[in-house]
Amino acid sequence: MTIDVRKAVGAAQQYFGSLQDMIGYPTEDLRLEEAELSEDKKHWFITLGFIRPVDKTSNPVADLLAIRNYEREYKVFKRDTRTGEVQSMKIREL
């Protein structure tokens, strides 16, 4: 039995949520960005995007006013289609 895309996405979201305390910064607006089945159909690659606060900006006025800027970050999760195990989480480079 293989895992369908909905289950693969759900597992990636749950896995990401379980690591929130270890990530080191708050995240918001978690979204599904991409879902791809590998050519050999052995893995799902699920990309989740979220926003996080950026400590320093290139705008000194915003820094003085304590206005927080945010940037979108992406994580790619590799999930086995048979077992459902999340095998890795990586930063997706743009």
Biopython code that builds the backbone (N, CA, C, O; Angstrom):
import numpy as np
from Bio.PDB.StructureBuilder import StructureBuilder

atoms = [
    (1, "MET", "N", (0.844, -1.186, 0.000)),
    (1, "MET", "CA", (0.000, 0.000, 0.000)),
    (1, "MET", "C", (0.889, 1.249, 0.000)),
    (1, "MET", "O", (1.848, 1.331, 0.767)),
    (2, "THR", "N", (0.574, 2.198, -0.843)),
    (2, "THR", "CA", (1.368, 3.425, -0.888)),
    (2, "THR", "C", (0.584, 4.588, -0.290)),
    (2, "THR", "O", (-0.647, 4.605, -0.279)),
    (3, "ILE", "N", (1.337, 5.546, 0.200)),
    (3, "ILE", "CA", (0.774, 6.741, 0.818)),
    (3, "ILE", "C", (0.379, 7.722, -0.281)),
    (3, "ILE", "O", (1.171, 7.990, -1.185)),
    (4, "ASP", "N", (-0.840, 8.261, -0.212)),
    (4, "ASP", "CA", (-1.248, 9.251, -1.207)),
    (4, "ASP", "C", (-0.733, 10.640, -0.818)),
    (4, "ASP", "O", (-0.179, 10.826, 0.265)),
    (5, "VAL", "N", (-0.922, 11.604, -1.710)),
    (5, "VAL", "CA", (-0.359, 12.941, -1.510)),
    (5, "VAL", "C", (-0.934, 13.620, -0.267)),
    (5, "VAL", "O", (-0.204, 14.316, 0.439)),
    (6, "ARG", "N", (-2.204, 13.436, 0.011)),
    (6, "ARG", "CA", (-2.797, 14.069, 1.209)),
    (6, "ARG", "C", (-2.128, 13.573, 2.489)),
    (6, "ARG", "O", (-1.829, 14.364, 3.383)),
    (7, "LYS", "N", (-1.898, 12.285, 2.573)),
    (7, "LYS", "CA", (-1.242, 11.728, 3.760)),
    (7, "LYS", "C", (0.215, 12.177, 3.841)),
    (7, "LYS", "O", (0.735, 12.428, 4.928)),
    (8, "ALA", "N", (0.867, 12.277, 2.688)),
    (8, "ALA", "CA", (2.260, 12.731, 2.669)),
    (8, "ALA", "C", (2.367, 14.172, 3.160)),
    (8, "ALA", "O", (3.264, 14.502, 3.936)),
    (9, "VAL", "N", (1.457, 15.023, 2.711)),
    (9, "VAL", "CA", (1.454, 16.426, 3.145)),
    (9, "VAL", "C", (1.131, 16.520, 4.633)),
    (9, "VAL", "O", (1.790, 17.253, 5.370)),
    (10, "GLY", "N", (0.125, 15.784, 5.070)),
    (10, "GLY", "CA", (-0.247, 15.788, 6.485)),
    (10, "GLY", "C", (0.897, 15.368, 7.389)),
    (10, "GLY", "O", (1.109, 15.953, 8.451)),
    (11, "ALA", "N", (1.632, 14.350, 6.963)),
    (11, "ALA", "CA", (2.775, 13.879, 7.762)),
    (11, "ALA", "C", (3.868, 14.934, 7.813)),
    (11, "ALA", "O", (4.488, 15.130, 8.859)),
    (12, "ALA", "N", (4.113, 15.617, 6.701)),
    (12, "ALA", "CA", (5.134, 16.677, 6.682)),
    (12, "ALA", "C", (4.734, 17.810, 7.624)),
    (12, "ALA", "O", (5.565, 18.324, 8.373)),
    (13, "GLN", "N", (3.467, 18.196, 7.585)),
    (13, "GLN", "CA", (2.986, 19.260, 8.472)),
    (13, "GLN", "C", (3.101, 18.846, 9.938)),
    (13, "GLN", "O", (3.522, 19.638, 10.781)),
    (14, "GLN", "N", (2.729, 17.616, 10.234)),
    (14, "GLN", "CA", (2.807, 17.122, 11.612)),
    (14, "GLN", "C", (4.262, 17.051, 12.077)),
    (14, "GLN", "O", (4.573, 17.429, 13.206)),
    (15, "TYR", "N", (5.133, 16.576, 11.224)),
    (15, "TYR", "CA", (6.556, 16.483, 11.545)),
    (15, "TYR", "C", (7.130, 17.865, 11.823)),
    (15, "TYR", "O", (7.842, 18.062, 12.808)),
    (16, "PHE", "N", (6.815, 18.829, 10.945)),
    (16, "PHE", "CA", (7.276, 20.194, 11.141)),
    (16, "PHE", "C", (6.759, 20.759, 12.469)),
    (16, "PHE", "O", (7.509, 21.387, 13.215)),
    (17, "GLY", "N", (5.486, 20.534, 12.753)),
    (17, "GLY", "CA", (4.903, 21.006, 14.008)),
    (17, "GLY", "C", (5.569, 20.414, 15.235)),
    (17, "GLY", "O", (5.708, 21.083, 16.259)),
    (18, "SER", "N", (5.983, 19.155, 15.132)),
    (18, "SER", "CA", (6.622, 18.500, 16.278)),
    (18, "SER", "C", (8.016, 19.063, 16.565)),
    (18, "SER", "O", (8.556, 18.861, 17.652)),
    (19, "LEU", "N", (8.595, 19.765, 15.595)),
    (19, "LEU", "CA", (9.934, 20.327, 15.764)),
    (19, "LEU", "C", (9.932, 21.818, 16.111)),
    (19, "LEU", "O", (11.000, 22.419, 16.227)),
    (20, "GLN", "N", (8.769, 22.416, 16.276)),
    (20, "GLN", "CA", (8.675, 23.854, 16.522)),
    (20, "GLN", "C", (9.548, 24.323, 17.672)),
    (20, "GLN", "O", (10.187, 25.370, 17.573)),
    (21, "ASP", "N", (9.587, 23.578, 18.746)),
    (21, "ASP", "CA", (10.384, 23.993, 19.902)),
    (21, "ASP", "C", (11.887, 23.924, 19.630)),
    (21, "ASP", "O", (12.672, 24.522, 20.366)),
    (22, "MET", "N", (12.296, 23.204, 18.587)),
    (22, "MET", "CA", (13.713, 23.064, 18.263)),
    (22, "MET", "C", (14.164, 24.010, 17.146)),
    (22, "MET", "O", (15.363, 24.175, 16.923)),
    (23, "ILE", "N", (13.222, 24.623, 16.455)),
    (23, "ILE", "CA", (13.558, 25.470, 15.313)),
    (23, "ILE", "C", (14.231, 26.773, 15.752)),
    (23, "ILE", "O", (15.127, 27.264, 15.066)),
    (24, "GLY", "N", (13.814, 27.328, 16.867)),
    (24, "GLY", "CA", (14.510, 28.486, 17.420)),
    (24, "GLY", "C", (13.894, 29.836, 17.081)),
    (24, "GLY", "O", (14.412, 30.868, 17.507)),
    (25, "TYR", "N", (12.804, 29.852, 16.329)),
    (25, "TYR", "CA", (12.119, 31.100, 16.022)),
    (25, "TYR", "C", (10.655, 30.774, 15.720)),
    (25, "TYR", "O", (10.334, 29.662, 15.302)),
    (26, "PRO", "N", (9.779, 31.746, 15.934)),
    (26, "PRO", "CA", (8.363, 31.488, 15.652)),
    (26, "PRO", "C", (8.107, 31.430, 14.150)),
    (26, "PRO", "O", (8.765, 32.119, 13.371)),
    (27, "THR", "N", (7.157, 30.610, 13.759)),
    (27, "THR", "CA", (6.777, 30.516, 12.352)),
    (27, "THR", "C", (5.281, 30.774, 12.221)),
    (27, "THR", "O", (4.505, 30.487, 13.133)),
    (28, "GLU", "N", (4.897, 31.314, 11.085)),
    (28, "GLU", "CA", (3.493, 31.617, 10.820)),
    (28, "GLU", "C", (3.173, 31.272, 9.373)),
    (28, "GLU", "O", (4.070, 31.110, 8.546)),
    (29, "ASP", "N", (1.897, 31.165, 9.084)),
    (29, "ASP", "CA", (1.400, 31.037, 7.720)),
    (29, "ASP", "C", (2.002, 29.831, 7.001)),
    (29, "ASP", "O", (2.536, 29.962, 5.899)),
    (30, "LEU", "N", (1.914, 28.652, 7.629)),
    (30, "LEU", "CA", (2.421, 27.425, 7.022)),
    (30, "LEU", "C", (1.561, 27.071, 5.819)),
    (30, "LEU", "O", (0.336, 26.997, 5.923)),
    (31, "ARG", "N", (2.211, 26.852, 4.666)),
    (31, "ARG", "CA", (1.492, 26.549, 3.423)),
    (31, "ARG", "C", (2.164, 25.414, 2.668)),
    (31, "ARG", "O", (3.380, 25.233, 2.724)),
    (32, "LEU", "N", (1.345, 24.665, 1.967)),
    (32, "LEU", "CA", (1.871, 23.684, 1.025)),
    (32, "LEU", "C", (2.327, 24.443, -0.209)),
    (32, "LEU", "O", (1.550, 25.190, -0.804)),
    (33, "GLU", "N", (3.576, 24.257, -0.595)),
    (33, "GLU", "CA", (4.120, 24.930, -1.772)),
    (33, "GLU", "C", (4.233, 23.961, -2.954)),
    (33, "GLU", "O", (3.879, 24.307, -4.081)),
    (34, "GLU", "N", (4.727, 22.749, -2.692)),
    (34, "GLU", "CA", (4.912, 21.767, -3.762)),
    (34, "GLU", "C", (4.757, 20.357, -3.208)),
    (34, "GLU", "O", (5.038, 20.094, -2.039)),
    (35, "ALA", "N", (4.305, 19.461, -4.073)),
    (35, "ALA", "CA", (4.261, 18.030, -3.764)),
    (35, "ALA", "C", (4.703, 17.299, -5.019)),
    (35, "ALA", "O", (4.144, 17.502, -6.097)),
    (36, "GLU", "N", (5.719, 16.438, -4.874)),
    (36, "GLU", "CA", (6.257, 15.739, -6.036)),
    (36, "GLU", "C", (6.535, 14.288, -5.679)),
    (36, "GLU", "O", (7.156, 13.998, -4.657)),
    (37, "LEU", "N", (6.074, 13.385, -6.522)),
    (37, "LEU", "CA", (6.366, 11.968, -6.383)),
    (37, "LEU", "C", (7.633, 11.682, -7.185)),
    (37, "LEU", "O", (7.740, 12.078, -8.346)),
    (38, "SER", "N", (8.591, 10.993, -6.565)),
    (38, "SER", "CA", (9.840, 10.690, -7.272)),
    (38, "SER", "C", (9.555, 9.798, -8.483)),
    (38, "SER", "O", (8.534, 9.113, -8.538)),
    (39, "GLU", "N", (10.468, 9.819, -9.444)),
    (39, "GLU", "CA", (10.288, 9.034, -10.667)),
    (39, "GLU", "C", (10.136, 7.543, -10.384)),
    (39, "GLU", "O", (9.384, 6.849, -11.069)),
    (40, "ASP", "N", (10.852, 7.053, -9.374)),
    (40, "ASP", "CA", (10.750, 5.630, -9.034)),
    (40, "ASP", "C", (9.561, 5.330, -8.111)),
    (40, "ASP", "O", (9.350, 4.188, -7.704)),
    (41, "LYS", "N", (8.793, 6.372, -7.792)),
    (41, "LYS", "CA", (7.588, 6.279, -6.949)),
    (41, "LYS", "C", (7.854, 5.757, -5.535)),
    (41, "LYS", "O", (6.966, 5.198, -4.892)),
    (42, "LYS", "N", (9.088, 5.946, -5.061)),
    (42, "LYS", "CA", (9.444, 5.488, -3.720)),
    (42, "LYS", "C", (9.353, 6.591, -2.664)),
    (42, "LYS", "O", (9.288, 6.300, -1.469)),
    (43, "HIS", "N", (9.348, 7.857, -3.097)),
    (43, "HIS", "CA", (9.353, 8.974, -2.146)),
    (43, "HIS", "C", (8.453, 10.110, -2.600)),
    (43, "HIS", "O", (8.312, 10.389, -3.791)),
    (44, "TRP", "N", (7.856, 10.747, -1.621)),
    (44, "TRP", "CA", (7.193, 12.027, -1.837)),
    (44, "TRP", "C", (8.156, 13.110, -1.393)),
    (44, "TRP", "O", (8.813, 12.971, -0.361)),
    (45, "PHE", "N", (8.247, 14.181, -2.153)),
    (45, "PHE", "CA", (8.994, 15.365, -1.759)),
    (45, "PHE", "C", (7.968, 16.471, -1.553)),
    (45, "PHE", "O", (7.353, 16.949, -2.506)),
    (46, "ILE", "N", (7.794, 16.865, -0.313)),
    (46, "ILE", "CA", (6.789, 17.853, 0.067)),
    (46, "ILE", "C", (7.502, 19.120, 0.499)),
    (46, "ILE", "O", (8.337, 19.084, 1.403)),
    (47, "THR", "N", (7.181, 20.248, -0.139)),
    (47, "THR", "CA", (7.765, 21.537, 0.228)),
    (47, "THR", "C", (6.717, 22.352, 0.969)),
    (47, "THR", "O", (5.636, 22.622, 0.445)),
    (48, "LEU", "N", (7.051, 22.738, 2.195)),
    (48, "LEU", "CA", (6.203, 23.609, 2.999)),
    (48, "LEU", "C", (6.890, 24.960, 3.125)),
    (48, "LEU", "O", (8.106, 25.033, 3.303)),
    (49, "GLY", "N", (6.105, 26.027, 3.030)),
    (49, "GLY", "CA", (6.632, 27.365, 3.200)),
    (49, "GLY", "C", (5.987, 28.026, 4.414)),
    (49, "GLY", "O", (4.853, 27.709, 4.774)),
    (50, "PHE", "N", (6.710, 28.935, 5.034)),
    (50, "PHE", "CA", (6.201, 29.662, 6.204)),
    (50, "PHE", "C", (6.945, 30.982, 6.285)),
    (50, "PHE", "O", (7.987, 31.164, 5.656)),
    (51, "ILE", "N", (6.393, 31.901, 7.070)),
    (51, "ILE", "CA", (7.105, 33.155, 7.293)),
    (51, "ILE", "C", (7.682, 33.156, 8.696)),
    (51, "ILE", "O", (7.143, 32.559, 9.628)),
    (52, "ARG", "N", (8.810, 33.855, 8.803)),
    (52, "ARG", "CA", (9.455, 33.996, 10.103)),
    (52, "ARG", "C", (9.991, 35.403, 10.223)),
    (52, "ARG", "O", (10.321, 36.030, 9.216)),
    (53, "PRO", "N", (10.083, 35.912, 11.440)),
    (53, "PRO", "CA", (10.619, 37.263, 11.616)),
    (53, "PRO", "C", (12.105, 37.322, 11.292)),
    (53, "PRO", "O", (12.852, 36.381, 11.557)),
    (54, "VAL", "N", (12.516, 38.437, 10.718)),
    (54, "VAL", "CA", (13.922, 38.687, 10.418)),
    (54, "VAL", "C", (14.419, 39.694, 11.451)),
    (54, "VAL", "O", (13.798, 40.736, 11.663)),
    (55, "ASP", "N", (15.540, 39.376, 12.089)),
    (55, "ASP", "CA", (16.044, 40.225, 13.164)),
    (55, "ASP", "C", (16.481, 41.605, 12.686)),
    (55, "ASP", "O", (16.080, 42.611, 13.271)),
    (56, "LYS", "N", (17.274, 41.670, 11.661)),
    (56, "LYS", "CA", (17.790, 42.948, 11.175)),
    (56, "LYS", "C", (17.254, 43.221, 9.785)),
    (56, "LYS", "O", (17.064, 42.302, 8.989)),
    (57, "THR", "N", (17.018, 44.467, 9.505)),
    (57, "THR", "CA", (16.553, 44.854, 8.177)),
    (57, "THR", "C", (17.607, 45.728, 7.524)),
    (57, "THR", "O", (18.594, 46.114, 8.151)),
    (58, "SER", "N", (17.388, 46.028, 6.276)),
    (58, "SER", "CA", (18.286, 46.953, 5.581)),
    (58, "SER", "C", (17.763, 48.377, 5.697)),
    (58, "SER", "O", (18.299, 49.299, 5.082)),
    (59, "ASN", "N", (16.715, 48.546, 6.490)),
    (59, "ASN", "CA", (16.102, 49.861, 6.669)),
    (59, "ASN", "C", (16.351, 50.324, 8.108)),
    (59, "ASN", "O", (15.687, 49.838, 9.023)),
    (60, "PRO", "N", (17.287, 51.244, 8.331)),
    (60, "PRO", "CA", (17.591, 51.679, 9.699)),
    (60, "PRO", "C", (16.401, 52.321, 10.417)),
    (60, "PRO", "O", (16.288, 52.221, 11.638)),
    (61, "VAL", "N", (15.527, 52.970, 9.676)),
    (61, "VAL", "CA", (14.339, 53.585, 10.290)),
    (61, "VAL", "C", (13.430, 52.497, 10.849)),
    (61, "VAL", "O", (12.933, 52.616, 11.969)),
    (62, "ALA", "N", (13.215, 51.448, 10.081)),
    (62, "ALA", "CA", (12.387, 50.334, 10.554)),
    (62, "ALA", "C", (13.005, 49.703, 11.787)),
    (62, "ALA", "O", (12.291, 49.340, 12.722)),
    (63, "ASP", "N", (14.343, 49.566, 11.802)),
    (63, "ASP", "CA", (15.022, 49.006, 12.974)),
    (63, "ASP", "C", (14.801, 49.879, 14.206)),
    (63, "ASP", "O", (14.548, 49.361, 15.293)),
    (64, "LEU", "N", (14.894, 51.199, 14.046)),
    (64, "LEU", "CA", (14.687, 52.112, 15.169)),
    (64, "LEU", "C", (13.256, 52.066, 15.686)),
    (64, "LEU", "O", (13.020, 52.193, 16.887)),
    (65, "LEU", "N", (12.307, 51.884, 14.783)),
    (65, "LEU", "CA", (10.906, 51.842, 15.180)),
    (65, "LEU", "C", (10.469, 50.448, 15.625)),
    (65, "LEU", "O", (9.304, 50.228, 15.958)),
    (66, "ALA", "N", (11.407, 49.522, 15.626)),
    (66, "ALA", "CA", (11.148, 48.134, 16.033)),
    (66, "ALA", "C", (10.084, 47.474, 15.157)),
    (66, "ALA", "O", (9.296, 46.655, 15.630)),
    (67, "ILE", "N", (10.074, 47.837, 13.888)),
    (67, "ILE", "CA", (9.176, 47.193, 12.944)),
    (67, "ILE", "C", (9.842, 45.903, 12.502)),
    (67, "ILE", "O", (10.980, 45.907, 12.035)),
    (68, "ARG", "N", (9.138, 44.822, 12.651)),
    (68, "ARG", "CA", (9.708, 43.529, 12.273)),
    (68, "ARG", "C", (9.424, 43.239, 10.819)),
    (68, "ARG", "O", (8.295, 43.387, 10.351)),
    (69, "ASN", "N", (10.430, 42.833, 10.124)),
    (69, "ASN", "CA", (10.264, 42.348, 8.767)),
    (69, "ASN", "C", (10.145, 40.834, 8.813)),
    (69, "ASN", "O", (10.617, 40.187, 9.748)),
    (70, "TYR", "N", (9.515, 40.288, 7.800)),
    (70, "TYR", "CA", (9.342, 38.846, 7.720)),
    (70, "TYR", "C", (9.879, 38.355, 6.383)),
    (70, "TYR", "O", (9.883, 39.085, 5.391)),
    (71, "GLU", "N", (10.326, 37.118, 6.376)),
    (71, "GLU", "CA", (10.732, 36.514, 5.118)),
    (71, "GLU", "C", (10.149, 35.106, 5.048)),
    (71, "GLU", "O", (9.911, 34.462, 6.070)),
    (72, "ARG", "N", (9.926, 34.649, 3.829)),
    (72, "ARG", "CA", (9.385, 33.321, 3.610)),
    (72, "ARG", "C", (10.539, 32.323, 3.532)),
    (72, "ARG", "O", (11.553, 32.573, 2.880)),
    (73, "GLU", "N", (10.368, 31.218, 4.194)),
    (73, "GLU", "CA", (11.372, 30.159, 4.199)),
    (73, "GLU", "C", (10.683, 28.865, 3.765)),
    (73, "GLU", "O", (9.476, 28.696, 3.945)),
    (74, "TYR", "N", (11.465, 27.966, 3.197)),
    (74, "TYR", "CA", (10.912, 26.732, 2.656)),
    (74, "TYR", "C", (11.686, 25.525, 3.171)),
    (74, "TYR", "O", (12.913, 25.549, 3.273)),
    (75, "LYS", "N", (10.950, 24.480, 3.490)),
    (75, "LYS", "CA", (11.552, 23.206, 3.911)),
    (75, "LYS", "C", (11.005, 22.109, 3.004)),
    (75, "LYS", "O", (9.821, 22.091, 2.669)),
    (76, "VAL", "N", (11.904, 21.185, 2.608)),
    (76, "VAL", "CA", (11.515, 20.045, 1.783)),
    (76, "VAL", "C", (11.593, 18.790, 2.644)),
    (76, "VAL", "O", (12.609, 18.515, 3.283)),
    (77, "PHE", "N", (10.501, 18.040, 2.645)),
    (77, "PHE", "CA", (10.407, 16.809, 3.413)),
    (77, "PHE", "C", (10.394, 15.629, 2.450)),
    (77, "PHE", "O", (9.647, 15.621, 1.472)),
    (78, "LYS", "N", (11.224, 14.637, 2.735)),
    (78, "LYS", "CA", (11.274, 13.409, 1.935)),
    (78, "LYS", "C", (10.552, 12.330, 2.728)),
    (78, "LYS", "O", (10.918, 12.025, 3.863)),
    (79, "ARG", "N", (9.528, 11.760, 2.120)),
    (79, "ARG", "CA", (8.722, 10.772, 2.828)),
    (79, "ARG", "C", (8.643, 9.484, 2.015)),
    (79, "ARG", "O", (8.385, 9.515, 0.812)),
    (80, "ASP", "N", (8.863, 8.365, 2.674)),
    (80, "ASP", "CA", (8.775, 7.050, 2.046)),
    (80, "ASP", "C", (7.302, 6.760, 1.714)),
    (80, "ASP", "O", (6.433, 6.899, 2.575)),
    (81, "THR", "N", (7.026, 6.358, 0.468)),
    (81, "THR", "CA", (5.632, 6.128, 0.061)),
    (81, "THR", "C", (5.046, 4.846, 0.636)),
    (81, "THR", "O", (3.825, 4.714, 0.716)),
    (82, "ARG", "N", (5.888, 3.900, 1.038)),
    (82, "ARG", "CA", (5.378, 2.639, 1.587)),
    (82, "ARG", "C", (5.169, 2.713, 3.094)),
    (82, "ARG", "O", (4.105, 2.348, 3.594)),
    (83, "THR", "N", (6.175, 3.182, 3.813)),
    (83, "THR", "CA", (6.102, 3.178, 5.278)),
    (83, "THR", "C", (5.486, 4.455, 5.834)),
    (83, "THR", "O", (4.954, 4.458, 6.945)),
    (84, "GLY", "N", (5.556, 5.537, 5.067)),
    (84, "GLY", "CA", (5.058, 6.824, 5.543)),
    (84, "GLY", "C", (6.066, 7.584, 6.381)),
    (84, "GLY", "O", (5.788, 8.701, 6.817)),
    (85, "GLU", "N", (7.231, 7.002, 6.614)),
    (85, "GLU", "CA", (8.256, 7.633, 7.444)),
    (85, "GLU", "C", (8.826, 8.885, 6.765)),
    (85, "GLU", "O", (9.156, 8.869, 5.579)),
    (86, "VAL", "N", (8.934, 9.967, 7.543)),
    (86, "VAL", "CA", (9.637, 11.153, 7.056)),
    (86, "VAL", "C", (11.124, 10.865, 7.213)),
    (86, "VAL", "O", (11.610, 10.658, 8.324)),
    (87, "GLN", "N", (11.843, 10.854, 6.093)),
    (87, "GLN", "CA", (13.254, 10.479, 6.113)),
    (87, "GLN", "C", (14.186, 11.668, 6.208)),
    (87, "GLN", "O", (15.320, 11.531, 6.667)),
    (88, "SER", "N", (13.723, 12.834, 5.779)),
    (88, "SER", "CA", (14.586, 14.008, 5.903)),
    (88, "SER", "C", (13.780, 15.291, 5.803)),
    (88, "SER", "O", (12.667, 15.316, 5.277)),
    (89, "MET", "N", (14.377, 16.353, 6.325)),
    (89, "MET", "CA", (13.857, 17.708, 6.200)),
    (89, "MET", "C", (15.049, 18.584, 5.819)),
    (89, "MET", "O", (16.057, 18.612, 6.525)),
    (90, "LYS", "N", (14.929, 19.294, 4.707)),
    (90, "LYS", "CA", (16.038, 20.128, 4.229)),
    (90, "LYS", "C", (15.548, 21.531, 3.920)),
    (90, "LYS", "O", (14.366, 21.752, 3.658)),
    (91, "ILE", "N", (16.473, 22.465, 3.956)),
    (91, "ILE", "CA", (16.171, 23.833, 3.547)),
    (91, "ILE", "C", (16.145, 23.871, 2.036)),
    (91, "ILE", "O", (17.074, 23.397, 1.381)),
    (92, "ARG", "N", (15.097, 24.428, 1.483)),
    (92, "ARG", "CA", (15.034, 24.563, 0.029)),
    (92, "ARG", "C", (15.670, 25.882, -0.358)),
    (92, "ARG", "O", (15.238, 26.946, 0.086)),
    (93, "GLU", "N", (16.678, 25.809, -1.169)),
    (93, "GLU", "CA", (17.363, 26.996, -1.669)),
    (93, "GLU", "C", (16.586, 27.555, -2.843)),
    (93, "GLU", "O", (16.111, 26.800, -3.692)),
    (94, "LEU", "N", (16.453, 28.856, -2.899)),
    (94, "LEU", "CA", (15.746, 29.485, -4.026)),
    (94, "LEU", "C", (16.684, 29.767, -5.159)),
    (94, "LEU", "O", (16.266, 30.294, -6.190)),
]
sb = StructureBuilder()
sb.init_structure("model")
sb.init_model(0)
sb.init_chain("A")
sb.init_seg("    ")
for serial, (resi, resn, name, xyz) in enumerate(atoms, 1):
    if name == "N":
        sb.init_residue(resn, " ", resi, " ")
    sb.init_atom(name, np.array(xyz, "f"), 0.0, 1.0, " ", f" {name:<3s}", serial, name[0])
structure = sb.get_structure()
